[in-house]
């Protein structure tokens, strides 16, 4: 990426928009569509990933996330393993098999952000623990699921 200064500015704006939209939905019940909030997170992850790992690296990560998340989600819906028995309603839009199309990008954005935060965190600590980053990713997906269930 040539102009990292401009891209860094764009990333900060996207991070601010994402934080404002997420907290506004939670605190003030603004009902900003989850698809719009997710789009901001996906664009941030794409740009940051391209800066850090080039487009080929982030493309591989996307493919892995979309394939693995869809297989695991469909398996869980059908068998209850590994996430338990549940189902998605039609309120999340079109589905690939039994899983809404929004779920794959949610896994990508949250997975990338957790991986990037863990990498940064581990590079700055002497003991190399990554539990806080893993936990934050789990909590963000849980709050995503809660927000989806409440609408």
PyMOL commands that set and color helices and strands:
alter all, ss='L'
color gray80, all
select helices_A, chain A and resi 4-28+34-79+90-92+101-124+131-150
alter helices_A, ss='H'
color red, helices_A
select strands_A, chain A and resi 95-96+99-100
alter strands_A, ss='S'
color yellow, strands_A
deselect
rebuild
show_as cartoon
